[in-house]
Amino acid sequence: MLVPSVSLCYIEEKERRVLFMEQITVSGDSNRITGEYFEQIAIELRQLDCVPPDTSMELFGKHFETPVMMSPLSHLKPLESGVPGMTAMAMGAVLSGSVMWAGMGDEAELEDILSTGAETIKIIKPYADRDLLYRRMSHAKDSGALAVGVDIDHAFGDCLGYPMKPLSFGELAELTRAAGLPFVVKGVLSIQDAEKCVQAGAAGIVVSHHHGIIRSAVPPLFLLPSIKKAVGRELKIFVDCGIDNGLNAFKALALGADAISLGRAVMPVLNESGPEGLSRYVKSVTDELKQAMYRTASPDLNHIDPSVVHILN
């Protein structure tokens, strides 16, 4: 049974998503729940009047060939060639015309990443040492990063020996003012936080549960249409978690994302085939996305009709 189009009837769509969550026997595996939700989303075909689709995008004043991006991974092991893993990933991003993201790493690592020519968004942890957070943010700006941001969903306990501390709304607003670059908030998984990010002046958000950082987390695509409706075009919406092919990328874009990130799926490809293999992988995902756009009469990323996707019940 198909539910009403997400573009026409958000209330009924939300009710059916809630029903889906109630029907799952939740083991606590957020990644499994996310995968099952992707499988519930089906695509209708609209093949009359279609044209060759354009998958390029403009982001923060730069042009990219694809909305398929890297995720802000951290501490990737070096390749057999000796090239640091994060630097190799940046090389793959350059080869594929994609956006590079960098997670937890020091200043020298970011400089190596940027030396490849990769347009890079640097995501910084919410260190309890706020001076460290500001220093890392200032360094990213001075080094030529495309954008900078903070990871709000890794805000408890410590990470690799660094104590973390949650951000207040006031602190987030101050960070966006001080950044000097477009500011992106990673780890948004509620309408409330998305709206606060708009109010704080953020330029973008990453809708994500950080690869299941908490048990039984809601799938990002479950909330994506509601978040999109709440924030409109006030900021860029990026999505990760469980996206490893072009069809899932298309589903995320149709439901409201401006671009998507490949997460852990890139790691074995990078280890086995290096930057060239990673580039081929990104291009294959983009090609599958392009096929979905072709078969839904979606001429470009700004004209994907949300009503082409349906939640199966």
BALOBA-1460 file (C-alpha; in Angstrom, 3 decimals):
// residues 313
<rec num="1" residu="m" x="0.000" y="0.000" z="0.000"/>
<rec num="2" residu="l" x="1.353" y="3.417" z="-0.931"/>
<rec num="3" residu="v" x="0.968" y="6.370" z="1.376"/>
<rec num="4" residu="p" x="0.251" y="9.910" z="0.145"/>
<rec num="5" residu="s" x="3.084" y="11.886" z="-1.381"/>
<rec num="6" residu="v" x="5.450" y="13.473" z="1.126"/>
<rec num="7" residu="s" x="5.152" y="16.755" z="-0.759"/>
<rec num="8" residu="l" x="1.379" y="16.903" z="-0.394"/>
<rec num="9" residu="c" x="0.486" y="15.441" z="2.968"/>
<rec num="10" residu="y" x="3.031" y="15.633" z="5.751"/>
<rec num="11" residu="i" x="0.578" y="14.783" z="8.539"/>
<rec num="12" residu="e" x="-0.493" y="11.444" z="7.071"/>
<rec num="13" residu="e" x="3.086" y="10.699" z="6.063"/>
<rec num="14" residu="k" x="4.290" y="11.327" z="9.610"/>
<rec num="15" residu="e" x="1.592" y="9.008" z="10.987"/>
<rec num="16" residu="r" x="2.737" y="6.216" z="8.695"/>
<rec num="17" residu="r" x="6.358" y="6.711" z="9.660"/>
<rec num="18" residu="v" x="5.383" y="6.423" z="13.304"/>
<rec num="19" residu="l" x="3.498" y="3.217" z="12.465"/>
<rec num="20" residu="f" x="6.606" y="1.854" z="10.741"/>
<rec num="21" residu="m" x="8.672" y="2.495" z="13.860"/>
<rec num="22" residu="e" x="6.058" y="0.837" z="16.063"/>
<rec num="23" residu="q" x="5.993" y="-2.258" z="13.854"/>
<rec num="24" residu="i" x="9.776" y="-2.789" z="13.937"/>
<rec num="25" residu="t" x="11.014" y="-5.185" z="16.572"/>
<rec num="26" residu="v" x="13.655" y="-2.797" z="17.836"/>
<rec num="27" residu="s" x="16.834" y="-4.519" z="18.947"/>
<rec num="28" residu="g" x="18.500" y="-1.184" z="19.545"/>
<rec num="29" residu="d" x="20.563" y="-1.424" z="16.370"/>
<rec num="30" residu="s" x="20.115" y="2.055" z="14.899"/>
<rec num="31" residu="n" x="21.995" y="1.134" z="11.736"/>
<rec num="32" residu="r" x="19.705" y="-1.844" z="11.094"/>
<rec num="33" residu="i" x="16.639" y="0.323" z="11.652"/>
<rec num="34" residu="t" x="18.040" y="2.897" z="9.233"/>
<rec num="35" residu="g" x="18.698" y="0.223" z="6.606"/>
<rec num="36" residu="e" x="15.180" y="-1.155" z="6.942"/>
<rec num="37" residu="y" x="13.718" y="2.309" z="6.550"/>
<rec num="38" residu="f" x="15.611" y="2.837" z="3.302"/>
<rec num="39" residu="e" x="14.084" y="-0.403" z="2.027"/>
<rec num="40" residu="q" x="10.594" y="0.910" z="2.811"/>
<rec num="41" residu="i" x="11.060" y="3.847" z="0.418"/>
<rec num="42" residu="a" x="10.086" y="3.142" z="-3.194"/>
<rec num="43" residu="i" x="10.489" y="5.238" z="-6.333"/>
<rec num="44" residu="e" x="7.856" y="5.728" z="-9.022"/>
<rec num="45" residu="l" x="8.902" y="6.172" z="-12.646"/>
<rec num="46" residu="r" x="8.173" y="9.206" z="-14.815"/>
<rec num="47" residu="q" x="9.900" y="8.580" z="-18.092"/>
<rec num="48" residu="l" x="8.017" y="10.867" z="-20.482"/>
<rec num="49" residu="d" x="9.603" y="14.252" z="-21.134"/>
<rec num="50" residu="c" x="12.778" y="13.311" z="-19.277"/>
<rec num="51" residu="v" x="16.114" y="14.898" z="-20.211"/>
<rec num="52" residu="p" x="19.724" y="13.987" z="-19.423"/>
<rec num="53" residu="p" x="20.047" y="15.028" z="-15.763"/>
<rec num="54" residu="d" x="22.623" y="17.389" z="-14.323"/>
<rec num="55" residu="t" x="24.077" y="16.180" z="-10.995"/>
<rec num="56" residu="s" x="26.303" y="19.207" z="-10.393"/>
<rec num="57" residu="m" x="25.747" y="21.546" z="-7.476"/>
<rec num="58" residu="e" x="26.850" y="24.878" z="-6.104"/>
<rec num="59" residu="l" x="27.835" y="24.913" z="-2.434"/>
<rec num="60" residu="f" x="29.182" y="27.873" z="-0.482"/>
<rec num="61" residu="g" x="30.265" y="29.589" z="-3.692"/>
<rec num="62" residu="k" x="32.010" y="26.580" z="-5.240"/>
<rec num="63" residu="h" x="30.982" y="24.240" z="-8.064"/>
<rec num="64" residu="f" x="30.978" y="20.449" z="-7.658"/>
<rec num="65" residu="e" x="30.214" y="17.667" z="-10.123"/>
<rec num="66" residu="t" x="28.182" y="15.604" z="-7.666"/>
<rec num="67" residu="p" x="26.146" y="15.889" z="-4.451"/>
<rec num="68" residu="v" x="27.822" y="12.660" z="-3.290"/>
<rec num="69" residu="m" x="30.356" y="13.718" z="-0.681"/>
<rec num="70" residu="m" x="32.766" y="12.224" z="1.833"/>
<rec num="71" residu="s" x="31.700" y="11.950" z="5.473"/>
<rec num="72" residu="p" x="33.781" y="13.679" z="8.182"/>
<rec num="73" residu="l" x="35.755" y="10.553" z="9.021"/>
<rec num="74" residu="s" x="38.748" y="10.570" z="11.356"/>
<rec num="75" residu="h" x="42.012" y="8.701" z="11.922"/>
<rec num="76" residu="l" x="42.008" y="6.601" z="8.769"/>
<rec num="77" residu="k" x="45.022" y="4.325" z="8.606"/>
<rec num="78" residu="p" x="47.733" y="5.021" z="6.012"/>
<rec num="79" residu="l" x="47.587" y="3.235" z="2.672"/>
<rec num="80" residu="e" x="50.209" y="0.642" z="1.786"/>
<rec num="81" residu="s" x="51.902" y="3.382" z="-0.229"/>
<rec num="82" residu="g" x="52.365" y="5.345" z="2.979"/>
<rec num="83" residu="v" x="49.928" y="8.115" z="2.047"/>
<rec num="84" residu="p" x="47.905" y="9.093" z="5.151"/>
<rec num="85" residu="g" x="44.339" y="7.833" z="4.918"/>
<rec num="86" residu="m" x="42.670" y="11.220" z="5.269"/>
<rec num="87" residu="t" x="44.970" y="12.741" z="2.648"/>
<rec num="88" residu="a" x="44.185" y="9.856" z="0.284"/>
<rec num="89" residu="m" x="40.474" y="10.402" z="0.810"/>
<rec num="90" residu="a" x="40.948" y="14.078" z="-0.071"/>
<rec num="91" residu="m" x="42.727" y="13.050" z="-3.273"/>
<rec num="92" residu="g" x="39.740" y="10.872" z="-4.152"/>
<rec num="93" residu="a" x="37.403" y="13.797" z="-3.542"/>
<rec num="94" residu="v" x="39.415" y="15.970" z="-5.929"/>
<rec num="95" residu="l" x="39.403" y="13.279" z="-8.630"/>
<rec num="96" residu="s" x="35.625" y="12.835" z="-8.370"/>
<rec num="97" residu="g" x="34.717" y="16.533" z="-8.180"/>
<rec num="98" residu="s" x="33.273" y="16.026" z="-4.710"/>
<rec num="99" residu="v" x="33.290" y="17.796" z="-1.355"/>
<rec num="100" residu="m" x="35.803" y="16.570" z="1.222"/>
<rec num="101" residu="w" x="34.884" y="16.532" z="4.900"/>
<rec num="102" residu="a" x="37.385" y="16.126" z="7.729"/>
<rec num="103" residu="g" x="36.579" y="15.014" z="11.253"/>
<rec num="104" residu="m" x="38.733" y="14.806" z="14.365"/>
<rec num="105" residu="g" x="42.363" y="15.479" z="13.490"/>
<rec num="106" residu="d" x="45.080" y="17.985" z="14.250"/>
<rec num="107" residu="e" x="46.197" y="21.065" z="12.375"/>
<rec num="108" residu="a" x="48.928" y="19.267" z="10.419"/>
<rec num="109" residu="e" x="46.455" y="16.704" z="9.116"/>
<rec num="110" residu="l" x="44.073" y="19.404" z="7.904"/>
<rec num="111" residu="e" x="46.919" y="21.195" z="6.167"/>
<rec num="112" residu="d" x="47.859" y="17.963" z="4.364"/>
<rec num="113" residu="i" x="44.230" y="17.485" z="3.303"/>
<rec num="114" residu="l" x="43.967" y="21.017" z="1.971"/>
<rec num="115" residu="s" x="47.295" y="20.702" z="0.148"/>
<rec num="116" residu="t" x="45.595" y="18.259" z="-2.249"/>
<rec num="117" residu="g" x="43.310" y="21.034" z="-3.471"/>
<rec num="118" residu="a" x="40.243" y="19.412" z="-1.929"/>
<rec num="119" residu="e" x="37.442" y="21.810" z="-0.994"/>
<rec num="120" residu="t" x="37.068" y="20.741" z="2.612"/>
<rec num="121" residu="i" x="34.531" y="21.191" z="5.401"/>
<rec num="122" residu="k" x="36.224" y="20.798" z="8.778"/>
<rec num="123" residu="i" x="34.058" y="19.439" z="11.609"/>
<rec num="124" residu="i" x="35.385" y="20.020" z="15.127"/>
<rec num="125" residu="k" x="34.396" y="18.180" z="18.294"/>
<rec num="126" residu="p" x="32.679" y="20.108" z="21.102"/>
<rec num="127" residu="y" x="35.770" y="20.068" z="23.285"/>
<rec num="128" residu="a" x="35.249" y="20.941" z="26.941"/>
<rec num="129" residu="d" x="38.322" y="23.091" z="26.374"/>
<rec num="130" residu="r" x="36.491" y="25.763" z="24.391"/>
<rec num="131" residu="d" x="39.772" y="27.524" z="23.632"/>
<rec num="132" residu="l" x="40.857" y="24.417" z="21.715"/>
<rec num="133" residu="l" x="37.599" y="24.465" z="19.767"/>
<rec num="134" residu="y" x="38.105" y="28.105" z="18.787"/>
<rec num="135" residu="r" x="41.763" y="27.520" z="17.899"/>
<rec num="136" residu="r" x="40.853" y="24.629" z="15.600"/>
<rec num="137" residu="m" x="38.110" y="26.724" z="14.016"/>
<rec num="138" residu="s" x="40.427" y="29.681" z="13.452"/>
<rec num="139" residu="h" x="43.092" y="27.398" z="11.982"/>
<rec num="140" residu="a" x="40.580" y="25.930" z="9.518"/>
<rec num="141" residu="k" x="39.658" y="29.411" z="8.318"/>
<rec num="142" residu="d" x="43.267" y="30.568" z="8.020"/>
<rec num="143" residu="s" x="44.222" y="27.373" z="6.156"/>
<rec num="144" residu="g" x="41.580" y="27.823" z="3.466"/>
<rec num="145" residu="a" x="38.773" y="25.435" z="4.441"/>
<rec num="146" residu="l" x="35.516" y="25.737" z="2.503"/>
<rec num="147" residu="a" x="33.451" y="25.704" z="5.695"/>
<rec num="148" residu="v" x="33.786" y="24.777" z="9.335"/>
<rec num="149" residu="g" x="31.432" y="23.287" z="11.871"/>
<rec num="150" residu="v" x="30.885" y="21.415" z="15.083"/>
<rec num="151" residu="d" x="29.783" y="17.887" z="15.912"/>
<rec num="152" residu="i" x="27.001" y="18.274" z="18.501"/>
<rec num="153" residu="d" x="26.211" y="14.566" z="18.839"/>
<rec num="154" residu="h" x="29.594" y="13.621" z="20.307"/>
<rec num="155" residu="a" x="29.246" y="15.913" z="23.290"/>
<rec num="156" residu="f" x="29.413" y="13.562" z="26.283"/>
<rec num="157" residu="g" x="32.289" y="11.826" z="28.033"/>
<rec num="158" residu="d" x="35.569" y="12.013" z="26.176"/>
<rec num="159" residu="c" x="36.906" y="11.120" z="22.755"/>
<rec num="160" residu="l" x="40.472" y="9.821" z="22.451"/>
<rec num="161" residu="g" x="41.333" y="11.452" z="25.752"/>
<rec num="162" residu="y" x="39.720" y="14.811" z="25.028"/>
<rec num="163" residu="p" x="36.860" y="15.682" z="27.401"/>
<rec num="164" residu="m" x="33.685" y="16.791" z="25.620"/>
<rec num="165" residu="k" x="30.947" y="19.182" z="26.721"/>
<rec num="166" residu="p" x="27.521" y="19.919" z="25.176"/>
<rec num="167" residu="l" x="27.027" y="23.268" z="23.516"/>
<rec num="168" residu="s" x="24.340" y="25.708" z="24.577"/>
<rec num="169" residu="f" x="22.335" y="27.641" z="22.013"/>
<rec num="170" residu="g" x="24.211" y="30.793" z="22.994"/>
<rec num="171" residu="e" x="27.573" y="29.112" z="22.428"/>
<rec num="172" residu="l" x="26.450" y="27.816" z="19.035"/>
<rec num="173" residu="a" x="25.338" y="31.290" z="17.989"/>
<rec num="174" residu="e" x="28.673" y="32.731" z="19.098"/>
<rec num="175" residu="l" x="30.581" y="30.078" z="17.145"/>
<rec num="176" residu="t" x="28.679" y="30.866" z="13.943"/>
<rec num="177" residu="r" x="29.444" y="34.570" z="14.394"/>
<rec num="178" residu="a" x="33.130" y="33.933" z="15.072"/>
<rec num="179" residu="a" x="33.715" y="31.334" z="12.362"/>
<rec num="180" residu="g" x="34.340" y="33.649" z="9.436"/>
<rec num="181" residu="l" x="33.199" y="30.787" z="7.176"/>
<rec num="182" residu="p" x="29.902" y="29.032" z="6.483"/>
<rec num="183" residu="f" x="29.146" y="27.111" z="9.674"/>
<rec num="184" residu="v" x="27.758" y="23.548" z="9.611"/>
<rec num="185" residu="v" x="26.225" y="21.697" z="12.552"/>
<rec num="186" residu="k" x="26.635" y="17.917" z="12.424"/>
<rec num="187" residu="g" x="24.429" y="15.500" z="14.339"/>
<rec num="188" residu="v" x="21.010" y="17.133" z="14.013"/>
<rec num="189" residu="l" x="18.226" y="14.596" z="14.516"/>
<rec num="190" residu="s" x="15.210" y="16.666" z="15.530"/>
<rec num="191" residu="i" x="13.115" y="19.530" z="14.227"/>
<rec num="192" residu="q" x="13.893" y="21.450" z="17.413"/>
<rec num="193" residu="d" x="17.663" y="21.359" z="16.912"/>
<rec num="194" residu="a" x="17.291" y="22.160" z="13.208"/>
<rec num="195" residu="e" x="15.264" y="25.280" z="14.017"/>
<rec num="196" residu="k" x="17.801" y="26.331" z="16.646"/>
<rec num="197" residu="c" x="20.570" y="25.983" z="14.066"/>
<rec num="198" residu="v" x="18.707" y="28.382" z="11.779"/>
<rec num="199" residu="q" x="18.253" y="30.830" z="14.637"/>
<rec num="200" residu="a" x="21.954" y="30.564" z="15.518"/>
<rec num="201" residu="g" x="22.924" y="31.527" z="11.969"/>
<rec num="202" residu="a" x="24.259" y="28.182" z="10.746"/>
<rec num="203" residu="a" x="24.718" y="27.731" z="7.006"/>
<rec num="204" residu="g" x="24.085" y="23.991" z="7.025"/>
<rec num="205" residu="i" x="23.231" y="20.936" z="9.090"/>
<rec num="206" residu="v" x="24.081" y="17.248" z="8.829"/>
<rec num="207" residu="v" x="21.053" y="15.101" z="9.663"/>
<rec num="208" residu="s" x="22.681" y="12.068" z="11.234"/>
<rec num="209" residu="h" x="22.763" y="9.653" z="14.166"/>
<rec num="210" residu="h" x="26.551" y="9.259" z="13.887"/>
<rec num="211" residu="h" x="26.494" y="5.584" z="12.872"/>
<rec num="212" residu="g" x="24.222" y="4.645" z="15.757"/>
<rec num="213" residu="i" x="25.735" y="6.767" z="18.505"/>
<rec num="214" residu="i" x="22.657" y="5.921" z="20.576"/>
<rec num="215" residu="r" x="20.579" y="2.761" z="20.494"/>
<rec num="216" residu="s" x="17.205" y="2.954" z="18.726"/>
<rec num="217" residu="a" x="17.925" y="6.284" z="17.070"/>
<rec num="218" residu="v" x="15.400" y="7.471" z="14.512"/>
<rec num="219" residu="p" x="16.571" y="6.993" z="10.879"/>
<rec num="220" residu="p" x="17.670" y="10.340" z="9.424"/>
<rec num="221" residu="l" x="15.279" y="9.982" z="6.462"/>
<rec num="222" residu="f" x="12.402" y="9.394" z="8.890"/>
<rec num="223" residu="l" x="12.711" y="13.009" z="10.071"/>
<rec num="224" residu="l" x="14.156" y="14.574" z="6.935"/>
<rec num="225" residu="p" x="10.865" y="15.733" z="5.312"/>
<rec num="226" residu="s" x="9.717" y="17.338" z="8.572"/>
<rec num="227" residu="i" x="13.069" y="19.049" z="9.066"/>
<rec num="228" residu="k" x="12.984" y="20.292" z="5.478"/>
<rec num="229" residu="k" x="9.488" y="21.654" z="5.973"/>
<rec num="230" residu="a" x="10.551" y="23.407" z="9.178"/>
<rec num="231" residu="v" x="13.697" y="25.093" z="7.866"/>
<rec num="232" residu="g" x="12.892" y="25.448" z="4.161"/>
<rec num="233" residu="r" x="15.836" y="26.976" z="2.331"/>
<rec num="234" residu="e" x="17.242" y="28.757" z="5.369"/>
<rec num="235" residu="l" x="20.234" y="26.427" z="5.351"/>
<rec num="236" residu="k" x="21.779" y="23.516" z="3.461"/>
<rec num="237" residu="i" x="20.691" y="20.057" z="4.569"/>
<rec num="238" residu="f" x="23.153" y="17.191" z="4.315"/>
<rec num="239" residu="v" x="22.432" y="13.574" z="5.257"/>
<rec num="240" residu="d" x="24.565" y="10.580" z="6.134"/>
<rec num="241" residu="c" x="24.121" y="7.148" z="7.788"/>
<rec num="242" residu="g" x="23.573" y="4.094" z="5.612"/>
<rec num="243" residu="i" x="23.928" y="5.722" z="2.198"/>
<rec num="244" residu="d" x="26.199" y="3.630" z="0.006"/>
<rec num="245" residu="n" x="24.511" y="3.661" z="-3.412"/>
<rec num="246" residu="g" x="22.867" y="6.020" z="-5.854"/>
<rec num="247" residu="l" x="19.282" y="4.948" z="-5.198"/>
<rec num="248" residu="n" x="19.553" y="5.714" z="-1.494"/>
<rec num="249" residu="a" x="21.199" y="8.997" z="-2.405"/>
<rec num="250" residu="f" x="18.241" y="9.799" z="-4.668"/>
<rec num="251" residu="k" x="15.763" y="8.965" z="-1.889"/>
<rec num="252" residu="a" x="17.537" y="11.345" z="0.475"/>
<rec num="253" residu="l" x="17.626" y="14.121" z="-2.115"/>
<rec num="254" residu="a" x="13.957" y="13.640" z="-2.961"/>
<rec num="255" residu="l" x="13.014" y="13.847" z="0.714"/>
<rec num="256" residu="g" x="14.793" y="17.154" z="1.244"/>
<rec num="257" residu="a" x="18.582" y="16.788" z="1.324"/>
<rec num="258" residu="d" x="20.809" y="19.108" z="-0.688"/>
<rec num="259" residu="a" x="23.660" y="16.579" z="-0.700"/>
<rec num="260" residu="i" x="24.604" y="13.282" z="0.941"/>
<rec num="261" residu="s" x="27.713" y="11.785" z="2.474"/>
<rec num="262" residu="l" x="29.202" y="8.330" z="2.086"/>
<rec num="263" residu="g" x="30.485" y="7.167" z="5.450"/>
<rec num="264" residu="r" x="32.208" y="3.938" z="6.364"/>
<rec num="265" residu="a" x="31.430" y="2.480" z="2.944"/>
<rec num="266" residu="v" x="34.388" y="4.412" z="1.520"/>
<rec num="267" residu="m" x="36.920" y="2.909" z="3.909"/>
<rec num="268" residu="p" x="37.429" y="-0.560" z="2.341"/>
<rec num="269" residu="v" x="37.417" y="0.983" z="-1.136"/>
<rec num="270" residu="l" x="40.085" y="3.485" z="-0.133"/>
<rec num="271" residu="n" x="42.210" y="0.840" z="1.576"/>
<rec num="272" residu="e" x="42.033" y="-1.540" z="-1.371"/>
<rec num="273" residu="s" x="42.153" y="0.840" z="-4.352"/>
<rec num="274" residu="g" x="43.410" y="4.188" z="-3.114"/>
<rec num="275" residu="p" x="42.221" y="7.612" z="-4.297"/>
<rec num="276" residu="e" x="41.533" y="6.369" z="-7.832"/>
<rec num="277" residu="g" x="39.318" y="3.561" z="-6.551"/>
<rec num="278" residu="l" x="37.489" y="5.960" z="-4.257"/>
<rec num="279" residu="s" x="36.908" y="8.293" z="-7.179"/>
<rec num="280" residu="r" x="35.486" y="5.437" z="-9.254"/>
<rec num="281" residu="y" x="33.185" y="4.511" z="-6.362"/>
<rec num="282" residu="v" x="31.870" y="8.070" z="-5.985"/>
<rec num="283" residu="k" x="31.323" y="8.256" z="-9.735"/>
<rec num="284" residu="s" x="29.463" y="4.924" z="-9.739"/>
<rec num="285" residu="v" x="27.146" y="6.166" z="-6.975"/>
<rec num="286" residu="t" x="26.641" y="9.382" z="-8.944"/>
<rec num="287" residu="d" x="25.892" y="7.411" z="-12.113"/>
<rec num="288" residu="e" x="23.219" y="5.375" z="-10.297"/>
<rec num="289" residu="l" x="21.792" y="8.608" z="-8.899"/>
<rec num="290" residu="k" x="21.738" y="9.991" z="-12.441"/>
<rec num="291" residu="q" x="19.803" y="6.939" z="-13.665"/>
<rec num="292" residu="a" x="17.197" y="7.472" z="-10.935"/>
<rec num="293" residu="m" x="16.932" y="11.139" z="-11.903"/>
<rec num="294" residu="y" x="16.564" y="10.194" z="-15.570"/>
<rec num="295" residu="r" x="13.746" y="7.738" z="-14.814"/>
<rec num="296" residu="t" x="11.848" y="10.233" z="-12.659"/>
<rec num="297" residu="a" x="12.097" y="13.183" z="-15.070"/>
<rec num="298" residu="s" x="14.333" y="15.039" z="-12.628"/>
<rec num="299" residu="p" x="16.439" y="17.401" z="-14.756"/>
<rec num="300" residu="d" x="18.714" y="18.606" z="-11.957"/>
<rec num="301" residu="l" x="19.163" y="18.500" z="-8.193"/>
<rec num="302" residu="n" x="16.861" y="21.478" z="-7.674"/>
<rec num="303" residu="h" x="13.972" y="19.842" z="-9.517"/>
<rec num="304" residu="i" x="13.491" y="16.435" z="-7.921"/>
<rec num="305" residu="d" x="9.783" y="16.154" z="-7.140"/>
<rec num="306" residu="p" x="9.332" y="14.711" z="-3.606"/>
<rec num="307" residu="s" x="6.143" y="12.987" z="-4.726"/>
<rec num="308" residu="v" x="8.159" y="10.440" z="-6.751"/>
<rec num="309" residu="v" x="9.047" y="8.594" z="-3.528"/>
<rec num="310" residu="h" x="6.590" y="6.663" z="-1.392"/>
<rec num="311" residu="i" x="6.768" y="4.844" z="1.906"/>
<rec num="312" residu="l" x="5.571" y="1.263" z="1.484"/>
<rec num="313" residu="n" x="3.400" y="-0.117" z="4.246"/>
